[in-house]
Amino acid sequence: MLHYLLLLLSVTANVTYSSLYNHLGKTVLHDRRDAFRINMWVDLGVSVLLAGYVLLSGGGFSLYTVLLGMVFGCVTALGAVCKLKALENGPMSLTILLVTASMVIPAFSGALFWQETISVWKIAGTLVMIFAGYLAAGKGEGKTSHVWLAYCIGAFLFIGSVGILQKIHQTSPWREQKTSFLLVAFLTAALLCAVLSRKPHEKTKPFQLNRKQWLIFGLCSICLTLNNVINLHLSGILPSVLFFPIVNGGTTVLSVLTALILFREKLTKRKLAALCVALAALSMLVFS
């Protein structure tokens, strides 16, 4: 029961972060470099929170944790970049479908590399959850192209690899260094975003933010910290084919409900179908 409560807290933190991030994007985002700057500041905020915990708890840094954390940070940042570029260059619905489908990589990796048992119902539940993500995305606009497909493949591989890297660290002898691992990862991601936000020989203007926007940055960092700490912990405890689809599916369900309740979006037939399909998939995963 505790594991499911932690999953609920993780999903809630993720949806809250996404809602706040969406607000920042609409009020602060002026060009693509601003997207990297937003990520940089949020990642730095997470790093400060994690650094404080490491200092208070006296957590250690093994070479394994540092190197894997750097890889994790780069993969996370590159996955976000590829997803952003794919959405920019093609239809949102197909992009979200391919990005959501990346859950099959960590979900089935447990059976391939960690001898986890996997049932037909859980395989079916994962595939149904991918379809729910596609329905929740909406139709969107845009045409497919070779550039769009390349970014989709990149997002699929990078985002899918995130879960495997979590699992690798949490099944290693250094699994207790969770916070240290995430600290290295977010510092790496922040540095990479800082580099990508600049063009050679071009000075960039600093953000002009008010107190409310800086507060939102702080809340984003808190939610992202909670989400990553909980997910990293659970990735080493729960079976991959259960954990990763539930995290994605729970986010889909709660995102739709948040849009309906808080943002007063209309309950279209497509969103109602997405909600029902996601709930059916969650039932298949949890009770099989």
Short mmCIF file of the C-alpha atoms (twelve columns), coordinates in Angstrom:
data_MODEL
# 
_entry.id   MODEL 
# 
loop_
_atom_site.group_PDB 
_atom_site.id 
_atom_site.type_symbol 
_atom_site.label_atom_id 
_atom_site.label_alt_id 
_atom_site.label_comp_id 
_atom_site.label_asym_id 
_atom_site.label_seq_id 
_atom_site.Cartn_x 
_atom_site.Cartn_y 
_atom_site.Cartn_z 
_atom_site.pdbx_PDB_model_num 
ATOM 1   C CA . MET A 1   0.000   0.000   0.000   1 
ATOM 2   C CA . LEU A 2   2.862   2.396   0.828   1 
ATOM 3   C CA . HIS A 3   4.274   1.904   -2.662  1 
ATOM 4   C CA . TYR A 4   0.996   2.958   -4.264  1 
ATOM 5   C CA . LEU A 5   0.772   6.016   -2.002  1 
ATOM 6   C CA . LEU A 6   4.275   6.993   -3.105  1 
ATOM 7   C CA . LEU A 7   3.238   6.464   -6.728  1 
ATOM 8   C CA . LEU A 8   0.258   8.765   -6.196  1 
ATOM 9   C CA . LEU A 9   2.507   11.426  -4.621  1 
ATOM 10  C CA . SER A 10  4.977   11.111  -7.509  1 
ATOM 11  C CA . VAL A 11  2.274   11.433  -10.156 1 
ATOM 12  C CA . THR A 12  0.694   14.402  -8.331  1 
ATOM 13  C CA . ALA A 13  4.076   16.150  -8.141  1 
ATOM 14  C CA . ASN A 14  4.674   15.464  -11.840 1 
ATOM 15  C CA . VAL A 15  1.288   16.847  -12.932 1 
ATOM 16  C CA . THR A 16  1.730   19.913  -10.699 1 
ATOM 17  C CA . TYR A 17  5.179   20.509  -12.168 1 
ATOM 18  C CA . SER A 18  3.835   20.135  -15.723 1 
ATOM 19  C CA . SER A 19  0.994   22.603  -15.046 1 
ATOM 20  C CA . LEU A 20  3.355   25.168  -13.542 1 
ATOM 21  C CA . TYR A 21  5.872   24.634  -16.345 1 
ATOM 22  C CA . ASN A 22  3.099   25.161  -18.898 1 
ATOM 23  C CA . HIS A 23  2.256   28.478  -17.196 1 
ATOM 24  C CA . LEU A 24  5.901   29.549  -17.344 1 
ATOM 25  C CA . GLY A 25  6.078   28.600  -20.996 1 
ATOM 26  C CA . LYS A 26  3.126   30.835  -21.819 1 
ATOM 27  C CA . THR A 27  4.358   33.824  -19.777 1 
ATOM 28  C CA . VAL A 28  8.155   33.647  -20.133 1 
ATOM 29  C CA . LEU A 29  8.924   31.657  -23.278 1 
ATOM 30  C CA . HIS A 30  9.818   33.911  -26.220 1 
ATOM 31  C CA . ASP A 31  12.101  31.659  -28.278 1 
ATOM 32  C CA . ARG A 32  13.688  28.198  -28.137 1 
ATOM 33  C CA . ARG A 33  16.630  29.423  -26.068 1 
ATOM 34  C CA . ASP A 34  14.226  30.541  -23.352 1 
ATOM 35  C CA . ALA A 35  13.027  26.927  -23.053 1 
ATOM 36  C CA . PHE A 36  16.576  25.852  -22.240 1 
ATOM 37  C CA . ARG A 37  16.905  28.724  -19.766 1 
ATOM 38  C CA . ILE A 38  13.713  27.687  -17.981 1 
ATOM 39  C CA . ASN A 39  15.000  24.134  -17.720 1 
ATOM 40  C CA . MET A 40  18.374  25.405  -16.503 1 
ATOM 41  C CA . TRP A 41  16.872  27.432  -13.639 1 
ATOM 42  C CA . VAL A 42  14.505  24.641  -12.589 1 
ATOM 43  C CA . ASP A 43  17.350  22.103  -12.698 1 
ATOM 44  C CA . LEU A 44  19.518  24.422  -10.613 1 
ATOM 45  C CA . GLY A 45  16.696  24.728  -8.079  1 
ATOM 46  C CA . VAL A 46  16.472  20.931  -7.835  1 
ATOM 47  C CA . SER A 47  20.252  20.781  -7.435  1 
ATOM 48  C CA . VAL A 48  20.158  23.220  -4.514  1 
ATOM 49  C CA . LEU A 49  17.493  21.150  -2.741  1 
ATOM 50  C CA . LEU A 50  19.381  17.907  -3.326  1 
ATOM 51  C CA . ALA A 51  22.705  19.464  -2.292  1 
ATOM 52  C CA . GLY A 52  21.172  20.607  0.985   1 
ATOM 53  C CA . TYR A 53  19.949  17.084  1.707   1 
ATOM 54  C CA . VAL A 54  23.325  15.547  0.809   1 
ATOM 55  C CA . LEU A 55  25.137  17.967  3.150   1 
ATOM 56  C CA . LEU A 56  22.729  17.272  6.014   1 
ATOM 57  C CA . SER A 57  22.693  13.502  5.546   1 
ATOM 58  C CA . GLY A 58  26.370  13.138  4.736   1 
ATOM 59  C CA . GLY A 59  25.705  11.209  1.522   1 
ATOM 60  C CA . GLY A 60  28.701  9.951   -0.450  1 
ATOM 61  C CA . PHE A 61  29.755  10.085  -4.100  1 
ATOM 62  C CA . SER A 62  31.203  6.957   -5.648  1 
ATOM 63  C CA . LEU A 63  32.797  7.145   -9.099  1 
ATOM 64  C CA . TYR A 64  30.010  4.845   -10.353 1 
ATOM 65  C CA . THR A 65  27.304  7.216   -9.073  1 
ATOM 66  C CA . VAL A 66  29.012  10.302  -10.509 1 
ATOM 67  C CA . LEU A 67  29.546  8.837   -13.985 1 
ATOM 68  C CA . LEU A 68  26.099  7.265   -14.230 1 
ATOM 69  C CA . GLY A 69  24.535  10.467  -12.874 1 
ATOM 70  C CA . MET A 70  26.248  12.492  -15.610 1 
ATOM 71  C CA . VAL A 71  24.921  10.100  -18.258 1 
ATOM 72  C CA . PHE A 72  21.441  10.289  -16.692 1 
ATOM 73  C CA . GLY A 73  21.517  14.105  -16.742 1 
ATOM 74  C CA . CYS A 74  22.577  14.260  -20.399 1 
ATOM 75  C CA . VAL A 75  20.003  11.672  -21.487 1 
ATOM 76  C CA . THR A 76  17.219  13.486  -19.607 1 
ATOM 77  C CA . ALA A 77  18.112  16.868  -21.118 1 
ATOM 78  C CA . LEU A 78  18.502  15.487  -24.656 1 
ATOM 79  C CA . GLY A 79  15.170  13.665  -24.374 1 
ATOM 80  C CA . ALA A 80  13.443  16.925  -23.444 1 
ATOM 81  C CA . VAL A 81  15.132  18.726  -26.358 1 
ATOM 82  C CA . CYS A 82  14.148  16.053  -28.899 1 
ATOM 83  C CA . LYS A 83  10.547  16.055  -27.649 1 
ATOM 84  C CA . LEU A 84  10.380  19.847  -27.894 1 
ATOM 85  C CA . LYS A 85  11.780  19.826  -31.456 1 
ATOM 86  C CA . ALA A 86  9.487   16.959  -32.512 1 
ATOM 87  C CA . LEU A 87  6.437   18.889  -31.293 1 
ATOM 88  C CA . GLU A 88  7.694   21.916  -33.188 1 
ATOM 89  C CA . ASN A 89  8.204   20.048  -36.481 1 
ATOM 90  C CA . GLY A 90  5.235   17.657  -36.591 1 
ATOM 91  C CA . PRO A 91  1.744   16.714  -35.403 1 
ATOM 92  C CA . MET A 92  1.284   16.668  -31.635 1 
ATOM 93  C CA . SER A 93  -0.863  13.514  -31.528 1 
ATOM 94  C CA . LEU A 94  1.631   11.286  -33.332 1 
ATOM 95  C CA . THR A 95  4.537   12.834  -31.435 1 
ATOM 96  C CA . ILE A 96  2.918   12.131  -28.065 1 
ATOM 97  C CA . LEU A 97  2.063   8.593   -29.210 1 
ATOM 98  C CA . LEU A 98  5.702   7.830   -30.053 1 
ATOM 99  C CA . VAL A 99  7.012   9.535   -26.898 1 
ATOM 100 C CA . THR A 100 4.494   7.701   -24.703 1 
ATOM 101 C CA . ALA A 101 5.401   4.437   -26.415 1 
ATOM 102 C CA . SER A 102 8.938   4.872   -25.077 1 
ATOM 103 C CA . MET A 103 7.676   3.368   -21.812 1 
ATOM 104 C CA . VAL A 104 7.993   -0.067  -23.425 1 
ATOM 105 C CA . ILE A 105 11.784  0.254   -23.177 1 
ATOM 106 C CA . PRO A 106 12.013  0.426   -19.360 1 
ATOM 107 C CA . ALA A 107 8.798   -1.583  -18.833 1 
ATOM 108 C CA . PHE A 108 10.085  -4.669  -20.620 1 
ATOM 109 C CA . SER A 109 13.746  -4.209  -19.689 1 
ATOM 110 C CA . GLY A 110 13.066  -5.887  -16.343 1 
ATOM 111 C CA . ALA A 111 12.214  -9.168  -18.059 1 
ATOM 112 C CA . LEU A 112 15.221  -8.925  -20.370 1 
ATOM 113 C CA . PHE A 113 17.951  -7.901  -17.914 1 
ATOM 114 C CA . TRP A 114 16.682  -8.450  -14.351 1 
ATOM 115 C CA . GLN A 115 14.733  -11.718 -14.733 1 
ATOM 116 C CA . GLU A 116 11.440  -10.135 -13.718 1 
ATOM 117 C CA . THR A 117 8.277   -12.078 -14.498 1 
ATOM 118 C CA . ILE A 118 5.864   -10.502 -16.947 1 
ATOM 119 C CA . SER A 119 2.281   -11.549 -17.653 1 
ATOM 120 C CA . VAL A 120 0.215   -11.233 -20.802 1 
ATOM 121 C CA . TRP A 121 -2.165  -8.908  -18.938 1 
ATOM 122 C CA . LYS A 122 0.661   -6.529  -18.019 1 
ATOM 123 C CA . ILE A 123 1.885   -6.478  -21.615 1 
ATOM 124 C CA . ALA A 124 -1.652  -5.725  -22.758 1 
ATOM 125 C CA . GLY A 125 -2.066  -3.074  -20.040 1 
ATOM 126 C CA . THR A 126 1.113   -1.329  -21.188 1 
ATOM 127 C CA . LEU A 127 -0.047  -1.243  -24.818 1 
ATOM 128 C CA . VAL A 128 -3.489  0.023   -23.786 1 
ATOM 129 C CA . MET A 129 -1.806  2.749   -21.718 1 
ATOM 130 C CA . ILE A 130 0.164   3.888   -24.768 1 
ATOM 131 C CA . PHE A 131 -3.109  4.200   -26.676 1 
ATOM 132 C CA . ALA A 132 -4.567  6.257   -23.799 1 
ATOM 133 C CA . GLY A 133 -1.633  8.670   -24.064 1 
ATOM 134 C CA . TYR A 134 -2.318  9.040   -27.771 1 
ATOM 135 C CA . LEU A 135 -5.993  9.837   -27.129 1 
ATOM 136 C CA . ALA A 136 -5.148  12.332  -24.369 1 
ATOM 137 C CA . ALA A 137 -2.796  14.259  -26.658 1 
ATOM 138 C CA . GLY A 138 -5.504  15.553  -28.959 1 
ATOM 139 C CA . LYS A 139 -5.315  15.692  -32.730 1 
ATOM 140 C CA . GLY A 140 -2.990  18.671  -33.095 1 
ATOM 141 C CA . GLU A 141 -1.648  20.076  -36.346 1 
ATOM 142 C CA . GLY A 142 1.475   19.645  -38.401 1 
ATOM 143 C CA . LYS A 143 2.875   17.426  -41.119 1 
ATOM 144 C CA . THR A 144 5.318   14.573  -40.771 1 
ATOM 145 C CA . SER A 145 8.818   14.909  -42.191 1 
ATOM 146 C CA . HIS A 146 12.208  13.243  -42.001 1 
ATOM 147 C CA . VAL A 147 13.311  15.887  -39.480 1 
ATOM 148 C CA . TRP A 148 10.237  15.247  -37.314 1 
ATOM 149 C CA . LEU A 149 10.791  11.483  -37.462 1 
ATOM 150 C CA . ALA A 150 14.454  11.868  -36.485 1 
ATOM 151 C CA . TYR A 151 13.536  13.929  -33.416 1 
ATOM 152 C CA . CYS A 152 10.768  11.443  -32.504 1 
ATOM 153 C CA . ILE A 153 13.218  8.543   -32.662 1 
ATOM 154 C CA . GLY A 154 15.653  10.529  -30.511 1 
ATOM 155 C CA . ALA A 155 12.941  11.322  -27.949 1 
ATOM 156 C CA . PHE A 156 11.784  7.686   -27.955 1 
ATOM 157 C CA . LEU A 157 15.286  6.356   -27.264 1 
ATOM 158 C CA . PHE A 158 16.424  9.022   -24.781 1 
ATOM 159 C CA . ILE A 159 13.207  9.179   -22.745 1 
ATOM 160 C CA . GLY A 160 12.922  5.400   -22.766 1 
ATOM 161 C CA . SER A 161 16.504  5.075   -21.543 1 
ATOM 162 C CA . VAL A 162 15.825  7.225   -18.464 1 
ATOM 163 C CA . GLY A 163 13.981  4.379   -16.736 1 
ATOM 164 C CA . ILE A 164 16.713  1.873   -17.544 1 
ATOM 165 C CA . LEU A 165 19.367  4.149   -16.028 1 
ATOM 166 C CA . GLN A 166 17.239  4.490   -12.879 1 
ATOM 167 C CA . LYS A 167 16.932  0.719   -12.685 1 
ATOM 168 C CA . ILE A 168 20.666  0.200   -13.268 1 
ATOM 169 C CA . HIS A 169 21.603  2.474   -10.381 1 
ATOM 170 C CA . GLN A 170 19.000  1.075   -8.004  1 
ATOM 171 C CA . THR A 171 20.113  -2.517  -8.607  1 
ATOM 172 C CA . SER A 172 23.785  -1.666  -8.013  1 
ATOM 173 C CA . PRO A 173 25.802  -1.801  -4.759  1 
ATOM 174 C CA . TRP A 174 25.638  2.026   -4.667  1 
ATOM 175 C CA . ARG A 175 21.814  2.236   -4.697  1 
ATOM 176 C CA . GLU A 176 21.804  4.072   -1.329  1 
ATOM 177 C CA . GLN A 177 23.413  7.084   -3.026  1 
ATOM 178 C CA . LYS A 178 20.072  8.131   -4.526  1 
ATOM 179 C CA . THR A 179 20.334  11.819  -3.719  1 
ATOM 180 C CA . SER A 180 23.959  12.036  -4.809  1 
ATOM 181 C CA . PHE A 181 23.066  10.370  -8.114  1 
ATOM 182 C CA . LEU A 182 20.252  12.842  -8.773  1 
ATOM 183 C CA . LEU A 183 22.385  15.821  -7.692  1 
ATOM 184 C CA . VAL A 184 25.040  14.969  -10.279 1 
ATOM 185 C CA . ALA A 185 22.322  14.358  -12.889 1 
ATOM 186 C CA . PHE A 186 20.570  17.700  -12.422 1 
ATOM 187 C CA . LEU A 187 23.806  19.674  -12.253 1 
ATOM 188 C CA . THR A 188 24.806  18.038  -15.547 1 
ATOM 189 C CA . ALA A 189 21.405  18.781  -17.092 1 
ATOM 190 C CA . ALA A 190 21.567  22.411  -15.928 1 
ATOM 191 C CA . LEU A 191 25.049  22.824  -17.434 1 
ATOM 192 C CA . LEU A 192 23.954  21.261  -20.722 1 
ATOM 193 C CA . CYS A 193 20.874  23.518  -20.909 1 
ATOM 194 C CA . ALA A 194 23.055  26.556  -20.178 1 
ATOM 195 C CA . VAL A 195 25.313  25.633  -23.107 1 
ATOM 196 C CA . LEU A 196 22.399  24.927  -25.461 1 
ATOM 197 C CA . SER A 197 20.717  28.226  -24.568 1 
ATOM 198 C CA . ARG A 198 23.556  30.221  -26.067 1 
ATOM 199 C CA . LYS A 199 24.775  30.770  -29.603 1 
ATOM 200 C CA . PRO A 200 28.484  31.316  -30.355 1 
ATOM 201 C CA . HIS A 201 29.563  34.982  -30.144 1 
ATOM 202 C CA . GLU A 202 26.045  36.061  -29.156 1 
ATOM 203 C CA . LYS A 203 25.112  37.597  -25.830 1 
ATOM 204 C CA . THR A 204 21.784  36.581  -24.357 1 
ATOM 205 C CA . LYS A 205 19.441  38.811  -22.405 1 
ATOM 206 C CA . PRO A 206 18.659  37.728  -18.831 1 
ATOM 207 C CA . PHE A 207 15.123  36.820  -17.796 1 
ATOM 208 C CA . GLN A 208 12.982  39.693  -16.566 1 
ATOM 209 C CA . LEU A 209 10.915  37.883  -13.953 1 
ATOM 210 C CA . ASN A 210 8.611   39.075  -11.207 1 
ATOM 211 C CA . ARG A 211 8.274   37.559  -7.741  1 
ATOM 212 C CA . LYS A 212 5.359   35.343  -8.748  1 
ATOM 213 C CA . GLN A 213 7.355   33.796  -11.599 1 
ATOM 214 C CA . TRP A 214 10.364  33.158  -9.361  1 
ATOM 215 C CA . LEU A 215 7.998   31.512  -6.863  1 
ATOM 216 C CA . ILE A 216 6.709   29.259  -9.657  1 
ATOM 217 C CA . PHE A 217 10.314  28.343  -10.495 1 
ATOM 218 C CA . GLY A 218 10.786  27.301  -6.875  1 
ATOM 219 C CA . LEU A 219 7.591   25.238  -6.811  1 
ATOM 220 C CA . CYS A 220 8.614   23.540  -10.073 1 
ATOM 221 C CA . SER A 221 11.937  22.577  -8.503  1 
ATOM 222 C CA . ILE A 222 10.240  21.158  -5.392  1 
ATOM 223 C CA . CYS A 223 7.794   19.077  -7.436  1 
ATOM 224 C CA . LEU A 224 10.513  17.822  -9.779  1 
ATOM 225 C CA . THR A 225 12.686  16.863  -6.801  1 
ATOM 226 C CA . LEU A 226 9.872   14.862  -5.192  1 
ATOM 227 C CA . ASN A 227 9.015   13.162  -8.466  1 
ATOM 228 C CA . ASN A 228 12.575  12.072  -9.203  1 
ATOM 229 C CA . VAL A 229 13.479  10.950  -5.666  1 
ATOM 230 C CA . ILE A 230 10.334  8.813   -5.396  1 
ATOM 231 C CA . ASN A 231 10.665  7.378   -8.907  1 
ATOM 232 C CA . LEU A 232 14.307  6.475   -8.384  1 
ATOM 233 C CA . HIS A 233 13.435  4.730   -5.108  1 
ATOM 234 C CA . LEU A 234 10.482  2.793   -6.539  1 
ATOM 235 C CA . SER A 235 12.328  1.792   -9.723  1 
ATOM 236 C CA . GLY A 236 14.526  -0.480  -7.618  1 
ATOM 237 C CA . ILE A 237 11.601  -2.008  -5.695  1 
ATOM 238 C CA . LEU A 238 8.656   -2.481  -8.064  1 
ATOM 239 C CA . PRO A 239 8.709   -4.627  -11.231 1 
ATOM 240 C CA . SER A 240 9.493   -2.514  -14.289 1 
ATOM 241 C CA . VAL A 241 6.382   -3.620  -16.195 1 
ATOM 242 C CA . LEU A 242 4.253   -2.417  -13.266 1 
ATOM 243 C CA . PHE A 243 6.064   0.745   -12.205 1 
ATOM 244 C CA . PHE A 244 6.715   2.567   -15.483 1 
ATOM 245 C CA . PRO A 245 3.277   2.113   -17.126 1 
ATOM 246 C CA . ILE A 246 1.511   3.102   -13.880 1 
ATOM 247 C CA . VAL A 247 3.612   6.274   -13.570 1 
ATOM 248 C CA . ASN A 248 2.815   7.222   -17.176 1 
ATOM 249 C CA . GLY A 249 -0.820  6.174   -16.959 1 
ATOM 250 C CA . GLY A 250 -1.406  7.877   -13.625 1 
ATOM 251 C CA . THR A 251 -0.003  11.065  -15.082 1 
ATOM 252 C CA . THR A 252 -2.376  10.784  -18.058 1 
ATOM 253 C CA . VAL A 253 -5.434  10.318  -15.829 1 
ATOM 254 C CA . LEU A 254 -4.536  13.096  -13.404 1 
ATOM 255 C CA . SER A 255 -3.581  15.489  -16.221 1 
ATOM 256 C CA . VAL A 256 -6.971  15.075  -17.868 1 
ATOM 257 C CA . LEU A 257 -8.770  15.548  -14.529 1 
ATOM 258 C CA . THR A 258 -6.661  18.622  -13.729 1 
ATOM 259 C CA . ALA A 259 -7.472  20.167  -17.112 1 
ATOM 260 C CA . LEU A 260 -11.173 19.553  -16.532 1 
ATOM 261 C CA . ILE A 261 -11.383 20.726  -12.916 1 
ATOM 262 C CA . LEU A 262 -8.774  23.479  -12.563 1 
ATOM 263 C CA . PHE A 263 -8.518  24.832  -16.097 1 
ATOM 264 C CA . ARG A 264 -12.209 24.283  -16.925 1 
ATOM 265 C CA . GLU A 265 -11.492 22.562  -20.216 1 
ATOM 266 C CA . LYS A 266 -14.434 20.900  -21.932 1 
ATOM 267 C CA . LEU A 267 -14.824 17.139  -21.580 1 
ATOM 268 C CA . THR A 268 -14.607 16.136  -25.229 1 
ATOM 269 C CA . LYS A 269 -15.381 12.632  -26.417 1 
ATOM 270 C CA . ARG A 270 -11.674 12.091  -27.084 1 
ATOM 271 C CA . LYS A 271 -10.649 13.084  -23.546 1 
ATOM 272 C CA . LEU A 272 -13.417 11.002  -22.010 1 
ATOM 273 C CA . ALA A 273 -12.218 8.038   -24.066 1 
ATOM 274 C CA . ALA A 274 -8.616  8.677   -22.966 1 
ATOM 275 C CA . LEU A 275 -9.680  8.752   -19.323 1 
ATOM 276 C CA . CYS A 276 -11.650 5.509   -19.581 1 
ATOM 277 C CA . VAL A 277 -8.901  3.722   -21.519 1 
ATOM 278 C CA . ALA A 278 -6.226  4.831   -19.040 1 
ATOM 279 C CA . LEU A 279 -8.315  3.656   -16.071 1 
ATOM 280 C CA . ALA A 280 -8.871  0.306   -17.779 1 
ATOM 281 C CA . ALA A 281 -5.118  -0.016  -18.395 1 
ATOM 282 C CA . LEU A 282 -4.328  0.832   -14.758 1 
ATOM 283 C CA . SER A 283 -6.749  -1.877  -13.638 1 
ATOM 284 C CA . MET A 284 -5.070  -4.411  -15.918 1 
ATOM 285 C CA . LEU A 285 -1.645  -3.502  -14.510 1 
ATOM 286 C CA . VAL A 286 -2.519  -3.360  -10.818 1 
ATOM 287 C CA . PHE A 287 -4.840  -6.348  -10.496 1 
ATOM 288 C CA . SER A 288 -3.173  -8.806  -12.883 1 
# 
